[in-house]
């Protein structure tokens, strides 16, 4: 990994740059103090400087992020013009022409303004409006051998060449020049052609694997921040030790099956040499190329469902695999189909179906087939005569009474802004917002709230630990810290941090005796672990611990079952014994191992009404506990804007 280069500019260079008329680099501009953008009025005034949300985000990302976090973004950007064009805008030739002159090629025109491009194409104006554009497609005979070779030199692999310059690639293939002009390129493999590689760490520790692209695989192991997925085995070890490995190819590109056999051979060879192997699974596997869904596994999965629609919704991987393999009809022959036969939706049936709904949107969402058939046959207006209009007529929200009536449906401004943007925007425009929202609870604290010691103290009394106070009431925590009251308002709390010098060797040893592995030790008590590591006590005080990687064959069904018997439910087993749980699941023993354990039952859709969610919330002191212990109720409360009612804050 490349280290950031140090700034070696001399003092004279800096002075020279300061004397120029060029704008000062953003890195030299003094940043706002913590909490600066937690004021709604500041964010609103900042938003007025821009014409769109995109400009706002680019020009003042701090204010934008704060407004989004606190739920003010829709309110303070309500004056921005809508970025989408009205229907029919691109069917006017002058509008398309005005847009077309901004670009130099058809490719650029389509990429940057697809609406105008398709409008011009649909109405037959495209060729006229793009006269004088650069040619995106080269004329016949353009790609000679010399030009193809010159183009090929821009790329380092054949795949990049094919993607980046398809014309030259295909011309070279067609004329037999391909191998000559690509001789400088490095080859990469495929799912059928792979090489064996090794990642070596100091102390004779290594990981051996197979890949079709060694450079890409190195990036996957090393560049952990670029990926949201779980760390690789090598990445996990890098994070654990801070050491980067040396990568080497042990073979050239081989048939994937042969490469898998070679991987197993190299693992055995390095084990005999005394190396510690980091691989969690035995060698010889092909990883992601192994087909999970074969005929038997798909058939066994379909047996769990009654209808084809349920199968497709709950098992998209199996459904897609069956479709690709051409066995979908065979494996779903016993399932019921919700699809109506051709000709089922007559006008009378569409009328009966439409009578169940109050708006056209409800009809479309609940029964798209009937809706589309009605549109196609021109029946939609007649079968929807009884329905309420989906959208309000022009000028509806220009009435203060209409806006006030709509505002009464919500308990806080965030919900009002989110669910009824038209009424909210009109209220801001005409200056009615404060008046019609007087009944609403505030979802944020007024400016200066946390500059009052009593407010900070009242908020702090809700928490038992400083870490909880800092995490759940950041504004109060920062206000107390900024004004020098933190020690006073948190005097009743448990201190998370140990005093300097607390972790002596005997204390570290006593703490280490509570854990079975080093990973558990570092996760549960990082301060003791780090102190022991710095002072060279770690190996001694952790001598009783199990190795991070269990030896081959360690997780037997009997061992997993004996661990599972300690718990009452599957969720407890998974939480407290994750390795045993994963081994049981990987080997297909999970149902047998967990026989007798209770399984958590999910609540049906619609279960969490306001009353039930409120009753559940009463069990917890803070929002974080509510979220952790009852995620379903918390999610519904968050979506409906009830959290501020369940956990009222200081106004």
C-alpha positions in Angstrom: 0.0 0.0 0.0 1.4 3.4 -0.9 2.1 5.7 2.0 0.9 9.3 1.6 3.8 11.6 0.5 4.9 14.3 2.8 4.5 17.9 1.8 8.1 19.0 1.0 7.2 22.6 -0.1 9.6 25.2 1.1 8.6 28.3 3.1 9.4 30.5 0.1 7.1 28.4 -2.1 4.3 28.7 0.5 4.7 32.4 0.7 4.7 32.7 -3.1 1.5 30.7 -3.3 -0.1 32.9 -0.7 0.8 36.0 -2.7 -1.1 34.8 -5.8 -4.7 35.7 -6.6 -5.7 32.0 -6.7 -8.3 30.9 -4.2 -6.9 29.3 -1.0 -7.0 25.5 -1.0 -10.0 24.1 0.9 -7.6 22.2 3.2 -6.3 25.5 4.5 -9.8 26.9 5.2 -10.6 26.8 8.9 -13.3 24.2 9.6 -16.4 24.9 11.6 -16.4 23.9 15.3 -18.2 20.7 16.4 -21.9 21.3 16.6 -21.8 24.4 14.4 -24.3 22.9 11.9 -26.7 21.6 14.5 -28.6 24.9 14.3 -31.6 24.7 11.9 -31.5 28.4 11.1 -27.8 28.3 10.1 -28.5 25.3 7.8 -31.5 27.1 6.3 -29.5 30.3 5.6 -26.7 28.2 4.1 -29.2 26.3 1.8 -30.4 29.6 0.4 -27.0 30.2 -1.3 -27.7 27.3 -3.7 -30.2 26.4 -6.4 -30.3 22.6 -6.1 -29.6 19.9 -3.6 -26.6 18.8 -5.7 -25.0 22.3 -5.4 -25.8 22.4 -1.7 -24.1 19.0 -1.1 -21.0 20.0 -3.1 -20.8 23.5 -1.7 -21.5 22.8 2.0 -21.5 19.2 2.7 -21.3 19.8 6.5 -24.6 21.7 6.5 -26.2 19.3 4.1 -25.2 16.2 6.3 -26.4 17.9 9.5 -29.8 18.9 7.9 -30.3 15.3 6.6 -29.3 13.8 10.0 -31.8 16.0 11.9 -34.6 15.7 9.4 -34.6 19.3 8.2 -33.4 18.7 4.6 -36.8 18.7 2.9 -37.9 21.8 4.8 -34.8 23.9 4.1 -34.6 22.9 0.4 -38.3 23.2 -0.3 -37.6 26.4 -2.4 -35.4 24.5 -4.9 -36.9 23.9 -8.3 -37.7 20.3 -9.2 -34.9 18.7 -11.3 -37.3 16.6 -13.4 -38.9 18.0 -16.6 -42.7 18.1 -16.9 -44.3 15.4 -19.2 -43.9 16.3 -22.8 -41.0 18.7 -22.3 -38.7 16.7 -24.6 -41.4 16.4 -27.3 -40.8 20.1 -28.1 -38.1 20.5 -30.8 -36.7 23.8 -29.4 -36.0 22.2 -26.0 -34.2 19.3 -27.5 -32.2 21.6 -29.8 -31.2 23.8 -26.8 -30.0 20.7 -24.9 -28.2 19.1 -27.9 -25.8 22.0 -28.5 -24.2 21.4 -25.1 -22.5 18.1 -26.3 -20.0 17.0 -28.9 -21.0 13.4 -29.7 -24.1 11.3 -29.7 -22.6 9.1 -26.9 -22.1 12.2 -24.7 -25.6 13.5 -25.5 -27.2 10.2 -24.6 -25.1 9.8 -21.4 -25.7 13.3 -20.0 -29.2 13.9 -21.2 -31.0 10.7 -22.1 -34.4 12.3 -21.9 -33.6 14.8 -24.6 -31.8 12.2 -26.7 -34.8 9.8 -26.7 -37.2 12.6 -27.3 -35.3 13.7 -30.4 -35.0 10.1 -31.6 -38.7 9.4 -31.0 -39.8 12.5 -33.0 -37.3 12.0 -35.8 -35.1 15.0 -35.1 -32.0 13.2 -33.9 -29.9 13.3 -37.1 -30.8 17.0 -37.7 -29.9 18.1 -34.2 -26.6 16.1 -34.1 -25.2 17.3 -37.4 -21.5 18.2 -36.8 -21.0 15.8 -33.9 -17.8 13.9 -33.7 -18.1 10.3 -35.1 -18.3 7.8 -32.3 -18.1 4.9 -34.7 -15.1 4.8 -37.0 -15.7 4.4 -40.8 -15.2 1.0 -42.5 -11.5 0.2 -43.0 -10.3 2.6 -40.3 -8.7 -0.1 -38.1 -5.5 -1.0 -39.8 -2.9 -3.2 -38.1 -0.8 -0.2 -37.1 -3.8 1.6 -35.6 -4.9 -1.5 -33.8 -1.4 -2.0 -32.4 -1.2 1.6 -31.3 -4.6 1.3 -29.6 -3.7 -2.0 -27.9 -0.6 -0.4 -26.3 -2.9 1.7 -24.1 -4.1 -1.5 -22.2 -2.4 -4.0 -19.9 -4.7 -6.9 -20.4 -6.9 -8.4 -23.1 -10.0 -7.9 -21.1 -9.3 -4.1 -20.7 -8.6 -3.9 -24.5 -11.9 -5.7 -25.4 -14.0 -3.4 -23.0 -12.1 -0.1 -23.8 -11.8 -0.4 -27.5 -14.2 -2.9 -29.0 -13.7 -1.8 -32.6 -9.9 -2.3 -32.6 -10.3 -5.6 -30.6 -12.7 -7.1 -33.1 -10.8 -5.9 -36.1 -7.6 -7.5 -34.8 -9.4 -10.8 -34.1 -11.0 -10.8 -37.5 -7.8 -10.1 -39.4 -5.5 -12.5 -37.4 -3.4 -9.7 -35.7 -4.7 -10.3 -32.2 -1.8 -12.3 -30.8 0.9 -10.0 -32.4 -0.5 -6.7 -31.1 -1.3 -8.2 -27.6 2.0 -9.8 -26.9 2.9 -7.1 -24.3 -0.2 -7.8 -22.3 -0.3 -9.8 -19.1 -2.8 -12.7 -19.1 -5.4 -13.2 -16.4 -7.4 -16.4 -15.9 -11.1 -17.1 -15.6 -13.4 -19.4 -13.5 -12.0 -22.2 -15.6 -8.4 -21.2 -15.5 -6.7 -20.3 -12.2 -3.3 -20.1 -10.5 -2.2 -21.0 -7.0 -0.7 -18.2 -4.9 0.7 -17.8 -1.4 0.5 -14.8 1.1 3.5 -15.0 3.4 3.7 -13.4 6.9 6.7 -13.4 9.2 7.2 -16.3 11.6 6.4 -18.9 8.9 2.7 -18.1 8.7 0.9 -18.2 5.3 -2.3 -18.4 3.4 -2.5 -20.5 0.2 -5.3 -19.9 -2.3 -6.4 -20.0 -5.9 -7.4 -17.1 -8.1 -8.0 -16.1 -11.7 -6.5 -12.6 -11.2 -3.7 -12.3 -8.7 -3.5 -8.5 -8.7 -7.3 -8.2 -8.1 -7.1 -10.7 -5.3 -4.3 -8.8 -3.6 -6.4 -5.7 -3.6 -9.3 -7.6 -2.1 -7.1 -8.9 0.7 -5.3 -5.6 1.4 -7.8 -2.8 0.7 -10.4 -3.6 3.4 -12.0 -0.1 3.5 -13.1 -0.4 -0.2 -15.3 -3.4 0.6 -18.5 -3.6 2.8 -18.3 -7.4 3.0 -16.8 -9.5 5.8 -13.0 -9.5 6.0 -11.1 -12.2 4.2 -8.9 -14.6 6.2 -5.8 -12.7 5.2 -7.5 -9.3 5.9 -8.6 -10.5 9.3 -5.0 -11.5 10.1 -3.6 -8.2 8.8 -6.1 -6.3 11.0 -5.1 -8.5 14.0 -1.3 -8.1 13.6 -0.9 -4.9 11.5 1.5 -6.8 9.2 1.1 -6.9 5.4 2.0 -10.2 3.6 4.2 -10.8 0.6 2.2 -12.4 -2.3 3.8 -14.9 -4.7 2.4 -17.1 -7.6 3.2 -20.7 -7.0 2.0 -21.9 -10.4 1.0 -20.5 -13.8 -2.6 -20.6 -14.9 -4.0 -24.1 -14.9 -7.3 -25.8 -15.4 -9.5 -24.9 -12.4 -9.8 -28.5 -11.2 -6.0 -29.1 -11.5 -5.4 -25.7 -9.7 -7.6 -26.9 -6.8 -5.6 -30.1 -6.5 -2.4 -28.2 -6.6 -3.6 -25.9 -3.8 -4.3 -28.9 -1.6 -0.8 -30.3 -2.4 0.9 -26.9 -1.5 -1.0 -26.7 1.8 0.2 -30.2 2.7 3.7 -29.4 1.7 3.9 -26.2 3.7 2.4 -27.9 6.8 5.2 -30.5 6.6 7.8 -27.7 6.5 6.4 -26.4 9.8 4.4 -23.4 8.5 1.3 -22.3 10.2 -1.6 -22.3 7.6 -4.3 -19.6 8.0 -6.7 -21.3 5.6 -10.0 -22.0 7.5 -11.2 -24.6 5.0 -9.3 -27.4 3.5 -7.8 -26.9 0.0 -9.2 -28.2 -3.2 -12.3 -26.1 -3.3 -13.3 -23.7 -6.1 -15.1 -21.2 -3.8 -17.7 -19.1 -5.7 -17.6 -21.3 -8.8 -19.1 -24.2 -7.0 -22.7 -24.6 -8.1 -24.9 -24.3 -5.0 -28.2 -24.8 -6.8 -28.5 -28.2 -8.6 -31.6 -30.1 -9.4 -31.9 -31.8 -6.1 -31.3 -28.7 -3.9 -33.8 -26.7 -5.9 -36.4 -29.4 -5.7 -36.0 -29.7 -2.0 -36.4 -25.9 -1.6 -39.6 -25.7 -3.7 -41.2 -28.3 -1.4 -41.4 -25.5 1.3 -43.7 -23.3 -0.7 -47.3 -23.6 -2.0 -47.2 -21.1 -4.9 -44.7 -20.1 -7.5 -44.9 -16.5 -6.5 -43.8 -17.4 -2.9 -40.9 -19.5 -4.2 -39.7 -16.6 -6.4 -40.0 -14.0 -3.6 -38.4 -16.0 -0.8 -35.8 -18.0 -2.8 -34.6 -15.6 -5.6 -31.3 -17.5 -5.9 -32.9 -20.9 -6.4 -35.5 -19.4 -8.7 -32.9 -17.7 -10.9 -30.8 -20.8 -11.0 -33.7 -23.0 -12.1 -34.6 -20.4 -14.8 -31.0 -20.3 -16.1 -30.7 -24.1 -16.1 -34.0 -24.5 -18.0 -35.7 -26.6 -15.3 -38.1 -24.0 -13.8 -41.3 -25.5 -15.2 -40.2 -29.0 -14.1 -39.3 -28.1 -10.5 -42.4 -25.8 -10.0 -44.9 -28.2 -11.7 -46.5 -29.0 -8.3 -46.8 -25.3 -7.2 -49.9 -23.3 -7.6 -49.7 -20.3 -9.9 -51.3 -17.0 -9.0 -51.1 -15.8 -12.6 -54.5 -15.6 -14.2 -55.1 -17.4 -17.6 -55.1 -15.3 -20.8 -58.3 -13.4 -21.2 -59.3 -13.6 -17.5 -59.4 -9.9 -16.9 -62.6 -8.8 -18.6 -64.1 -5.3 -18.0 -66.5 -6.7 -15.5 -63.8 -8.5 -13.5 -61.6 -5.3 -13.6 -64.6 -3.3 -12.3 -65.1 -5.7 -9.4 -61.4 -5.6 -8.5 -61.2 -1.8 -8.7 -64.2 -1.5 -6.4 -62.0 -2.8 -3.5 -59.7 0.2 -3.6 -60.0 3.9 -2.8 -57.3 5.2 -5.2 -55.7 4.2 -8.5 -52.3 3.9 -6.7 -53.8 1.3 -4.4 -55.2 -0.6 -7.4 -51.8 -0.5 -9.2 -49.9 -1.7 -6.1 -52.3 -4.5 -5.2 -53.2 -5.8 -8.6 -51.0 -4.5 -11.4 -52.4 -7.0 -13.9 -55.9 -5.7 -13.7 -54.7 -2.1 -13.8 -52.5 -2.7 -16.9 -55.3 -4.5 -18.8 -57.7 -1.7 -18.0 -55.3 0.9 -19.3 -54.6 -1.1 -22.5 -58.3 -1.5 -23.2 -59.3 2.1 -22.2 -61.5 1.1 -19.3 -59.4 2.7 -16.5 -61.4 5.9 -16.2 -64.8 4.2 -16.2 -63.8 1.6 -13.5 -62.2 4.2 -11.3 -65.0 6.7 -11.2 -65.7 6.0 -7.5 -62.1 6.6 -6.5 -60.5 9.6 -4.8 -57.9 11.5 -6.9 -54.3 10.4 -6.1 -53.0 14.0 -6.4 -54.5 17.3 -5.2 -55.7 19.8 -7.9 -53.5 22.7 -8.8 -53.6 25.4 -6.1 -55.0 23.1 -3.4 -52.1 23.8 -1.0 -52.4 27.5 -1.6 -55.2 27.5 1.0 -54.1 27.9 4.7 -57.1 25.8 5.8 -56.1 22.9 3.7 -52.5 23.0 4.9 -53.6 23.3 8.6 -56.0 20.3 8.2 -53.2 18.2 6.7 -50.8 19.3 9.5 -53.2 18.0 12.1 -52.5 14.5 10.9 -48.9 14.5 12.1 -47.2 14.7 15.5 -43.9 16.2 14.5 -42.5 18.3 11.7 -40.2 15.6 10.3 -43.2 13.3 9.6 -45.2 16.2 8.1 -42.3 17.1 5.8 -41.7 13.5 4.8 -45.3 12.4 4.2 -46.9 15.6 2.8 -44.3 17.5 0.9 -46.7 19.7 -1.0 -48.5 21.0 2.1 -45.2 21.5 3.9 -43.5 23.4 1.1 -46.5 25.6 0.6 -46.6 26.4 4.4 -43.0 27.5 4.2 -43.6 29.6 1.1 -46.6 31.5 2.5 -45.2 31.7 6.1 -47.9 29.5 7.8 -45.5 26.8 9.0 -44.9 28.0 12.6 -48.6 28.6 13.2 -50.0 25.4 11.8 -47.3 23.3 13.5 -47.8 24.6 17.1 -49.4 21.3 18.2 -46.4 19.3 17.1 -43.6 18.0 19.3 -40.1 19.2 18.5 -37.7 16.6 17.1 -34.7 18.8 17.7 -33.4 21.0 20.5 -33.4 24.8 20.1 -30.1 26.6 19.6 -28.4 27.1 23.0 -30.2 24.2 24.8 -27.0 22.5 25.7 -25.3 25.7 26.9 -27.5 25.4 30.0 -26.0 23.2 32.7 -29.4 22.1 34.1 -30.5 20.8 30.7 -27.2 18.8 30.3 -27.6 17.4 33.8 -31.2 16.4 33.3 -30.2 14.6 30.1 -27.2 12.9 31.7 -29.4 11.5 34.5 -30.9 9.1 31.8 -27.6 7.2 31.4 -25.5 5.0 33.6 -22.3 5.1 31.6 -20.4 7.9 30.0 -20.0 5.9 26.8 -23.8 5.6 26.6 -24.3 9.4 27.3 -21.8 10.3 24.6 -23.3 7.9 22.0 -27.0 8.6 22.6 -27.0 12.3 23.6 -24.1 13.7 21.6 -25.4 17.3 21.8 -25.7 17.3 25.6 -22.3 15.5 26.0 -20.5 18.0 23.8 -22.2 21.0 25.4 -21.2 19.8 28.9 -17.6 19.1 27.7 -17.4 22.5 25.9 -18.5 24.4 29.0 -16.4 22.4 31.5 -19.4 20.7 33.3 -18.7 17.1 32.1 -17.3 15.9 35.4 -20.2 17.5 37.4 -23.0 16.2 35.2 -21.5 12.6 34.9 -20.5 12.2 38.6 -23.2 9.5 39.1 -22.0 7.4 36.1 -19.8 4.4 35.9 -16.4 5.2 34.5 -15.5 3.1 31.4 -11.8 3.9 31.4 -9.4 2.5 34.0 -7.0 4.9 35.7 -3.4 5.2 34.4 -1.3 2.2 35.6 -4.3 0.1 36.4 -3.3 -2.8 34.1 -0.4 -4.4 35.9 0.7 -7.9 34.8 -1.4 -9.6 37.5 -4.5 -7.6 36.6 -4.0 -8.5 32.9 -3.5 -12.1 33.8 -6.7 -12.1 35.9 -8.6 -10.5 33.1 -7.2 -12.9 30.5 -8.3 -15.9 32.5 -12.0 -15.0 31.7 -11.6 -15.7 28.0 -11.0 -18.8 25.8 -9.3 -17.1 22.8 -7.2 -14.1 22.0 -9.9 -12.8 19.7 -12.5 -12.9 22.5 -9.9 -11.2 24.9 -9.2 -8.3 22.5 -13.0 -7.8 21.7 -14.1 -7.8 25.4 -11.2 -6.0 27.0 -9.0 -4.2 24.5 -7.2 -2.0 27.0 -5.8 -5.1 29.0 -4.9 -6.8 25.7 -3.0 -3.8 24.3 -1.1 -3.3 27.6 -0.1 -6.9 27.8 1.0 -6.9 24.1 3.1 -3.7 24.6 4.8 -5.1 27.7 5.5 -8.6 26.2 3.2 -10.5 28.6 0.6 -11.6 26.0 1.9 -15.0 25.2 2.4 -15.9 28.9 -1.0 -14.7 30.2 -2.8 -16.2 27.1 -1.1 -19.6 27.2 -4.3 -21.3 28.3 -6.3 -19.9 25.3 -7.3 -21.9 22.3 -5.7 -21.2 18.9 -7.6 -18.7 16.7 -7.9 -21.3 14.0 -9.4 -24.7 15.1 -7.5 -27.7 13.7 -9.0 -29.8 10.9 -11.8 -32.0 12.2 -12.2 -30.1 15.5 -15.8 -29.3 15.0 -17.6 -32.6 15.2 -21.4 -32.9 15.5 -21.0 -34.2 19.1 -18.9 -31.2 20.1 -21.4 -28.8 18.5 -24.4 -30.5 20.2 -22.8 -30.4 23.6 -22.3 -26.7 23.3 -25.8 -26.1 22.0 -27.3 -27.9 25.0 -26.1 -25.0 27.3 -28.6 -22.7 25.7 -32.4 -22.3 25.6 -32.7 -20.9 22.1 -31.0 -20.9 18.7 -30.4 -17.1 18.9 -28.4 -17.6 22.2 -26.4 -20.5 20.7 -25.6 -18.4 17.6 -24.6 -15.3 19.7 -22.4 -17.2 22.3 -21.0 -20.0 20.2 -20.7 -18.5 16.6 -18.0 -20.9 15.5 -19.9 -24.0 16.6 -23.1 -22.5 15.0 -21.4 -21.8 11.7 -19.7 -25.3 11.6 -23.2 -26.9 12.2 -24.7 -24.8 9.5 -21.9 -25.5 7.1 -22.0 -29.2 7.6 -25.8 -29.5 7.5 -26.1 -30.5 11.2 -27.9 -27.3 12.4 -31.4 -28.8 12.7 -30.1 -31.9 14.4 -27.8 -29.9 16.8 -30.5 -27.4 17.7 -33.2 -30.0 18.2 -35.1 -29.0 21.3 -34.0 -25.3 21.2 -36.7 -22.7 20.9 -36.7 -20.6 17.7 -37.6 -17.0 17.6 -41.0 -16.4 15.9 -41.2 -13.3 13.7 -44.2 -11.0 14.2 -46.7 -10.9 11.3 -46.9 -7.8 9.1 -48.9 -5.1 10.8 -48.3 -6.4 14.3 -46.6 -3.3 15.6 -49.4 -0.9 16.0 -48.9 2.4 17.9 -50.2 0.9 21.2 -48.1 -2.3 21.0 -44.9 -0.4 20.1 -45.5 2.1 22.9 -46.0 -0.7 25.4 -42.8 -2.3 24.2 -40.9 1.0 24.4 -41.8 1.4 28.1 -39.5 -1.5 28.9 -36.4 0.5 28.0 -34.7 3.6 29.3 -33.1 4.8 26.1 -33.6 4.5 22.4 -30.4 2.4 21.9 -31.7 -0.2 24.3 -35.1 -0.2 22.6 -33.4 -0.6 19.1 -31.1 -3.4 20.3 -33.7 -5.5 22.2 -36.7 -5.0 19.9 -35.6 -4.1 16.4 -39.0 -4.7 14.8 -40.9 -2.3 17.1 -38.1 0.3 16.9 -38.1 0.2 13.1 -41.8 0.7 12.8 -41.7 3.5 15.4 -38.9 5.2 13.5 -40.7 5.0 10.2 -43.9 6.4 11.7 -42.3 9.2 13.7 -43.3 7.8 17.1 -39.9 7.7 18.7 -40.1 11.3 19.9 -43.4 10.4 21.6 -42.0 7.3 23.3 -38.8 9.0 24.3 -39.6 12.8 24.8 -36.6 15.1 24.8 -36.1 18.5 26.5 -37.6 21.4 24.6 
